[in-house]
Amino acid sequence: MKEYKTVNQIAGPLVFVEGVSGVSYGEIVEITLPSGERKKGQVLDVSESIAVVQVFGTTAGINTSQTSVKFLGETMRIGLSTDMLGRVFTGIGEPKDKGPRIVPEEKLDINGLPINPYSRESPADFIQTGVSTIDAMNTLVRGQKLPIFSASGLPHNQLAVQIARQAKVRGTEEEFAVVFAAVGITHEEASFFMRDFERTGALEKSVIFLNLADDPSVERIITPRLALTTAEYLAYEQGMHVLAIITDMTNYCESLREIAAARQEVPGRRGYPGYMYTDLSTIYERAGRVKGKKGTVTQLSILTMPGDDKTHPIPDLTGYITEGQIVLGRDLHRKNIFPPVDVLPSLSRLMSLGIGPNKTREDHKGVSDQMYAGYATGRDLRSLSAVVGEEALTETDRKFLKFADAFENRFVRQGAYEDRSIEQTLDLGWDLLSMLPEEELKRVKKDHIAKYMKKKETKAE
């Protein structure tokens, strides 16, 4: 450990220490103020003799003559234990719930270790979230990374806590441990999450990290990494199935841009650093299954698209790294439909690995494809009928129009505490498909129509 009393400049959250040697980028430092108070910081930039330190917290009280900076010679680590379940921490891992400090069973680097591709196992187990639009149309598979693309004002937080509450692996009846990282959220959002987790009892199986909007921006870079290190420990060391939920990745990227500007880096697209793609991959790629390990890490990250723009760098780069996306639609939200999942631009690239006989049901793929096709047709016909009028449409076209309305009002719409099993979801799908002429059902097998749809008609009689 090296200690210096050579602070020569303080600029915002940055402290410049001169005359340093043997200091590494990302190293953690301890800053002792003239008052005796101690703060932590991280090395942001190193030149031949000057180190730029980003302080966790405010720089109030730091001066250039009496402040000492101690370089600890290691990157940030977090002390981990199963006692963390049921606890709430700050964005830098300090207890926030007035509980005792964690006595660590292990201390790990928050940057994690990349999973060797040879050791990765292909995700294959269906996760039932209880949300029809996800389970039937954009199936989440254990070990997958599937982001939610939202926009300001949409109920992504309510959807996130519903998934956290209801997620389960079928057949095992094992519940997920949830690691929840809130990055740059408001106090109102934080109290919503805490109330919901406490009221529903979900807090007992959760570890929560809260970085609030008035916390220092450098903490936003650390919070997701603390959460994912905790998730990896619970999964690979303790054999748990872990659902890691991170909200909001847009705040994370804004902090990345802010820090890049402080380091006077050459900006890339829209001012974000050129290495943002690589940086995001160090977070998203920490989901998966490892051969020989029982536990898994499944990742649901939420991002709000600035200006509802899917081509913005944040959703654009995220889409390249992750295995699909769930898109929330403003039009559905305006119709007061919850959750407003727009299934047409949504996609789960691993869906085919987690559905079918012995996983969900034999008719799952056909029902999903047929509903997607029917809804897409109905949506196109809405635009056409707005121009030519509904009377100009054929009888079949009008049925597709009614199907699109019923799909939104009965299939997409569900209560915030409504937990539908995959059987209920698929049966509801068949119920809706019975509105269409049988000759239009080209994506479902005839024997499935006989087995599932006719059975429902017989019951109705």
C-alpha positions in Angstrom: 0.0 0.0 0.0 1.3 3.4 -1.0 0.2 6.6 0.7 0.6 10.1 -0.8 -0.1 13.6 0.5 0.3 15.2 -3.0 -3.2 16.1 -4.0 -2.7 19.0 -6.4 -6.2 19.6 -7.9 -9.8 18.8 -7.2 -12.3 19.0 -10.0 -15.9 17.9 -9.3 -15.8 14.3 -8.2 -12.1 13.9 -9.4 -9.0 14.2 -7.3 -5.6 14.6 -9.0 -2.6 13.0 -7.1 0.9 13.8 -8.4 4.2 12.0 -7.9 2.7 8.5 -7.9 4.4 5.3 -9.1 3.3 1.7 -9.6 -0.4 2.6 -9.6 -2.9 0.6 -11.7 -6.1 1.6 -13.6 -9.2 0.6 -11.6 -7.3 0.3 -8.3 -9.2 1.2 -5.2 -8.0 4.0 -3.0 -8.7 5.2 0.5 -8.9 9.0 1.0 -8.4 10.4 4.5 -9.8 13.9 4.9 -8.3 16.5 7.3 -11.3 15.9 9.6 -10.3 12.2 9.9 -13.2 11.0 7.8 -12.4 8.3 5.2 -13.8 8.0 1.7 -13.2 5.4 -1.0 -12.4 6.1 -4.6 -11.2 4.4 -7.8 -8.3 5.2 -10.1 -9.8 6.5 -13.3 -6.7 7.4 -15.2 -2.9 7.1 -14.8 -0.2 9.0 -16.5 3.6 8.9 -15.8 3.3 10.7 -12.5 -0.4 11.7 -12.0 -3.3 9.5 -10.9 -6.9 10.7 -11.4 -9.1 9.3 -8.7 -12.9 9.3 -8.9 -14.3 9.7 -5.4 -17.3 7.6 -4.2 -19.5 10.4 -2.8 -18.8 14.1 -2.6 -15.4 15.8 -2.6 -16.6 18.2 0.2 -13.9 18.5 2.9 -11.0 17.4 0.6 -8.2 19.9 0.3 -4.8 19.9 -1.4 -2.6 20.3 1.7 -3.8 17.8 4.4 -5.6 15.1 2.5 -3.8 11.8 2.2 -4.5 9.2 -0.5 -3.7 5.5 0.1 -3.5 3.2 -3.0 -4.7 -0.3 -1.8 -3.1 -2.2 -4.7 -6.2 -4.2 -5.6 -9.4 -3.7 -7.6 -12.7 -3.6 -5.9 -13.9 -6.8 -4.2 -17.1 -7.7 -2.5 -17.5 -10.0 0.6 -20.1 -12.6 -0.1 -22.2 -14.9 2.0 -25.6 -16.6 1.8 -26.6 -14.2 4.7 -27.0 -11.6 1.9 -30.4 -13.1 1.0 -33.2 -10.9 2.4 -30.8 -7.9 2.7 -30.6 -4.4 1.0 -27.3 -2.8 0.1 -26.2 0.6 -1.3 -24.8 0.8 -4.8 -21.3 0.2 -3.4 -22.3 -2.8 -1.3 -22.7 -1.2 2.1 -25.7 -2.3 4.2 -28.7 0.0 3.7 -31.3 -1.8 5.8 -29.8 -0.9 9.2 -28.8 -4.6 9.5 -25.3 -5.8 10.5 -22.4 -6.0 8.1 -22.0 -9.3 6.3 -19.3 -11.6 7.6 -17.9 -12.9 4.2 -17.4 -16.5 3.4 -15.5 -15.4 0.3 -14.2 -12.2 -1.3 -14.4 -11.9 -5.0 -13.3 -9.3 -7.6 -16.4 -7.5 -8.9 -15.2 -7.7 -12.5 -15.8 -11.5 -12.4 -14.0 -14.0 -14.6 -15.2 -14.7 -18.1 -16.8 -18.1 -18.5 -14.7 -20.3 -20.8 -16.8 -21.0 -23.9 -15.9 -24.7 -23.7 -17.4 -24.8 -20.1 -20.7 -23.1 -21.2 -23.7 -25.3 -21.4 -26.5 -24.4 -23.8 -29.6 -23.0 -22.0 -32.5 -25.5 -22.3 -34.9 -25.2 -19.4 -38.2 -23.3 -19.7 -38.7 -20.6 -17.1 -42.4 -19.9 -16.3 -42.8 -16.2 -15.5 -46.6 -16.4 -15.4 -46.8 -13.6 -18.0 -48.5 -14.9 -21.1 -46.8 -12.7 -23.7 -43.4 -13.8 -22.4 -44.1 -17.5 -21.7 -46.0 -18.2 -25.0 -44.4 -15.8 -27.5 -40.9 -14.9 -26.2 -40.0 -17.7 -23.9 -37.3 -17.1 -21.3 -34.9 -20.0 -20.8 -32.7 -20.6 -17.8 -29.2 -19.1 -18.4 -30.5 -16.7 -21.0 -29.9 -12.9 -21.1 -33.1 -11.2 -22.3 -33.5 -7.4 -22.0 -36.7 -5.5 -21.7 -36.7 -2.5 -24.1 -39.0 0.1 -22.5 -39.4 3.9 -22.7 -40.0 6.7 -20.1 -43.4 6.4 -18.5 -44.0 2.8 -19.3 -44.6 0.2 -16.5 -41.3 -1.7 -16.9 -40.7 -1.6 -13.1 -44.1 -3.3 -12.4 -43.3 -6.0 -15.0 -39.9 -6.5 -13.5 -41.2 -7.1 -9.9 -44.0 -9.4 -11.3 -41.4 -11.6 -13.0 -39.2 -11.5 -9.9 -42.1 -12.7 -7.8 -43.5 -15.4 -10.2 -40.4 -16.9 -12.0 -40.0 -20.7 -11.5 -38.4 -23.6 -13.3 -41.2 -26.1 -14.2 -40.8 -29.7 -13.0 -38.5 -28.9 -10.2 -40.7 -26.4 -8.4 -37.5 -24.7 -7.4 -37.8 -21.0 -6.8 -35.3 -18.5 -8.0 -33.1 -16.4 -5.8 -33.4 -12.9 -7.2 -30.5 -10.4 -7.3 -31.9 -7.0 -8.0 -29.7 -4.1 -9.0 -31.3 -0.6 -9.3 -29.0 1.8 -11.1 -29.7 5.5 -10.9 -33.4 5.2 -9.9 -35.4 7.9 -8.1 -36.4 7.6 -4.4 -40.0 7.0 -5.5 -39.0 4.1 -7.7 -36.8 2.7 -4.9 -39.7 2.8 -2.4 -42.0 1.1 -4.9 -39.5 -1.8 -5.3 -39.0 -2.1 -1.5 -42.8 -2.0 -0.8 -43.5 -4.7 -3.3 -40.7 -7.0 -2.3 -41.6 -6.7 1.4 -45.4 -7.0 0.9 -45.2 -10.1 -1.2 -42.4 -11.9 0.8 -40.1 -11.8 -2.3 -37.5 -10.0 -0.2 -36.6 -13.2 1.7 -35.1 -14.8 -1.4 -33.7 -11.5 -2.8 -30.5 -9.5 -2.6 -31.1 -5.9 -3.5 -28.5 -3.2 -4.5 -29.9 0.3 -4.7 -28.0 3.1 -6.4 -30.2 6.2 -6.3 -30.3 9.1 -8.8 -28.6 11.4 -6.2 -25.7 9.0 -5.6 -22.4 9.6 -7.4 -22.4 8.5 -11.1 -19.2 6.4 -10.6 -21.3 4.1 -8.4 -23.5 3.3 -11.3 -20.6 1.6 -13.0 -20.0 -0.6 -9.9 -23.6 -1.5 -8.9 -24.4 -4.0 -11.8 -21.0 -5.7 -11.2 -21.6 -6.1 -7.5 -25.0 -7.6 -8.3 -23.6 -10.0 -10.9 -20.7 -11.1 -8.7 -23.3 -11.9 -6.0 -25.4 -13.8 -8.5 -22.4 -15.9 -9.7 -21.5 -16.7 -6.1 -25.1 -17.9 -5.3 -25.3 -19.8 -8.6 -21.9 -21.5 -9.0 -20.8 -21.8 -5.4 -24.2 -22.3 -3.6 -26.0 -24.2 -6.5 -29.0 -21.8 -6.6 -31.0 -20.7 -9.7 -30.5 -16.9 -9.8 -32.5 -14.3 -11.7 -30.5 -11.1 -12.0 -32.6 -8.1 -12.8 -30.8 -4.8 -13.6 -32.7 -1.5 -14.1 -32.0 0.9 -15.7 -29.1 0.2 -18.1 -29.6 3.6 -19.8 -28.5 5.3 -16.5 -25.4 3.0 -16.5 -24.5 4.1 -20.1 -25.1 7.8 -19.3 -22.5 7.4 -16.4 -20.1 5.7 -18.8 -20.4 8.7 -21.1 -20.0 11.1 -18.2 -16.8 9.4 -17.0 -15.4 9.2 -20.5 -15.9 12.9 -20.8 -14.1 13.5 -17.5 -11.2 11.5 -18.8 -11.2 13.6 -21.9 -11.6 10.6 -24.2 -12.5 11.0 -27.9 -16.3 10.5 -28.0 -18.0 8.0 -30.3 -21.6 7.8 -31.5 -23.8 10.4 -29.8 -21.0 11.2 -27.3 -20.8 7.6 -25.8 -17.3 6.1 -25.6 -16.2 3.9 -28.5 -15.7 1.0 -26.1 -19.3 1.0 -24.9 -20.1 -2.2 -26.8 -17.2 -4.0 -25.1 -18.1 -2.6 -21.7 -21.8 -3.7 -22.0 -20.7 -7.2 -23.0 -18.7 -7.5 -19.7 -22.1 -7.2 -18.0 -24.5 -9.1 -20.3 -22.1 -12.0 -20.9 -22.1 -12.9 -17.2 -25.3 -14.9 -17.6 -25.3 -18.6 -18.4 -25.0 -22.2 -17.4 -21.7 -23.8 -16.6 -21.0 -27.6 -17.1 -20.9 -29.5 -13.8 -22.6 -26.7 -11.9 -26.2 -27.0 -10.7 -26.8 -23.3 -10.4 -27.5 -20.9 -13.3 -27.6 -17.1 -13.8 -30.5 -15.8 -15.9 -30.3 -12.1 -16.7 -33.2 -9.6 -17.3 -31.9 -6.1 -17.9 -34.2 -3.2 -18.4 -33.3 -0.2 -20.5 -35.4 2.9 -21.4 -34.9 3.8 -25.0 -34.2 7.6 -25.2 -36.9 9.1 -27.4 -38.5 5.7 -27.9 -35.7 5.1 -30.5 -34.7 1.5 -31.1 -31.7 2.7 -33.2 -30.2 4.7 -30.3 -26.7 3.3 -29.4 -27.8 1.8 -26.1 -30.7 -0.5 -27.3 -28.8 -1.0 -30.6 -25.6 -2.4 -29.0 -27.6 -4.3 -26.4 -29.5 -6.1 -29.1 -26.2 -7.3 -30.7 -25.0 -8.9 -27.4 -28.2 -10.3 -25.9 -30.4 -13.2 -27.0 -33.4 -11.2 -28.1 -35.5 -8.5 -26.5 -39.0 -7.9 -25.0 -40.3 -4.6 -26.3 -42.9 -2.6 -24.4 -45.3 -0.6 -26.7 -46.6 2.9 -26.0 -49.7 2.3 -28.1 -50.8 -0.6 -25.8 -50.0 1.5 -22.7 -52.3 4.2 -24.0 -55.1 1.6 -24.3 -54.5 0.9 -20.6 -53.2 -2.6 -21.3 -50.8 -4.1 -18.8 -48.2 -5.5 -19.4 -47.9 -3.5 -22.7 -45.7 -6.1 -24.3 -45.6 -5.6 -28.1 -45.1 -9.2 -29.4 -44.3 -8.2 -33.0 -40.9 -6.5 -32.5 -40.1 -8.8 -29.5 -38.0 -11.9 -29.9 -36.4 -14.6 -27.8 -33.6 -16.3 -29.8 -33.4 -19.3 -27.4 -37.2 -19.9 -27.3 -37.0 -23.1 -29.5 -34.5 -24.6 -26.9 -36.9 -24.3 -24.0 -40.3 -25.4 -25.4 -42.0 -28.5 -26.8 -42.9 -31.9 -25.4 -41.6 -32.6 -21.8 -40.8 -28.9 -21.4 -44.0 -26.9 -22.1 -46.4 -28.6 -24.4 -46.3 -30.2 -27.9 -48.5 -27.5 -29.5 -46.5 -24.5 -28.0 -44.5 -23.6 -31.2 -47.6 -23.8 -33.5 -49.9 -21.8 -31.2 -47.2 -19.1 -30.8 -46.5 -18.8 -34.6 -50.2 -18.8 -35.5 -51.1 -16.1 -32.9 -48.1 -14.0 -34.1 -49.3 -14.3 -37.7 -52.9 -13.6 -36.9 -52.1 -10.6 -34.8 -49.7 -9.2 -37.4 -52.4 -9.6 -40.1 -55.0 -7.9 -37.8 -52.7 -5.0 -37.1 -52.1 -4.5 -40.8 -55.9 -4.6 -41.5 -56.4 -1.9 -38.8 -54.4 0.5 -40.9 -56.2 -0.5 -44.0 -59.7 -0.2 -42.5 -58.8 3.3 -41.2 -58.4 4.3 -44.9 -61.1 2.3 -46.7 -63.5 1.6 -43.8 -64.4 -1.7 -42.2 -67.3 -2.3 -44.6 -64.9 -2.6 -47.5 -63.1 -5.6 -45.9 -64.0 -9.2 -46.5 -65.6 -11.4 -43.9 -62.3 -13.2 -43.1 -60.5 -9.8 -42.8 -63.1 -8.7 -40.2 -62.4 -11.8 -38.2 -58.7 -11.0 -38.2 -59.5 -7.5 -37.0 -61.6 -8.9 -34.1 -58.8 -11.4 -33.4 -56.3 -8.6 -33.0 -58.6 -6.8 -30.5 -59.3 -9.9 -28.5 -55.5 -10.8 -28.5 -54.7 -7.5 -26.9 -57.6 -7.4 -24.5 -57.6 -11.1 -23.3 -54.1 -12.5 -24.0 -51.7 -9.5 -23.6 -53.8 -7.9 -20.8 -53.4 -9.5 -17.4 -53.3 -8.4 -13.8 -50.1 -7.4 -12.1 -50.6 -10.3 -9.6 -52.1 -12.7 -12.1 -49.8 -15.8 -12.4 -50.9 -17.9 -15.4 -49.4 -21.4 -15.9 -48.2 -22.3 -19.5 -51.2 -24.6 -19.9 -53.6 -21.7 -19.1 -51.8 -19.5 -21.5 -51.8 -22.0 -24.4 -55.5 -22.9 -23.7 -56.3 -19.2 -23.9 -54.4 -19.1 -27.2 -56.5 -21.9 -28.7 -59.6 -20.1 -27.4 -58.6 -17.0 -29.4 -57.6 -19.0 -32.5 -61.1 -20.5 -32.6 -62.3 -17.1 -33.7 -60.5 -17.6 -37.1 -61.6 -19.8 -39.9 -59.9 -23.2 -39.7 -58.5 -23.0 -43.2 -56.5 -19.9 -42.1 -54.8 -21.9 -39.3 -51.8 -22.9 -41.5 -49.1 -22.9 -38.7 -50.7 -25.4 -36.3 -50.8 -29.1 -36.9 -54.2 -30.6 -37.8 -54.0 -33.2 -35.0 -53.3 -30.4 -32.5 -56.4 -28.6 -33.8 -58.4 -31.8 -33.2 -56.9 -32.4 -29.8 -57.0 -28.9 -28.3 -59.5 -26.7 -30.2 -62.2 -29.3 -30.8 -62.0 -30.3 -27.2 -62.8 -26.7 -26.1 -65.7 -26.5 -28.6 -67.2 -29.7 -27.2 -66.9 -28.3 -23.7 -68.7 -25.1 -24.8 -71.6 -27.1 -26.2 
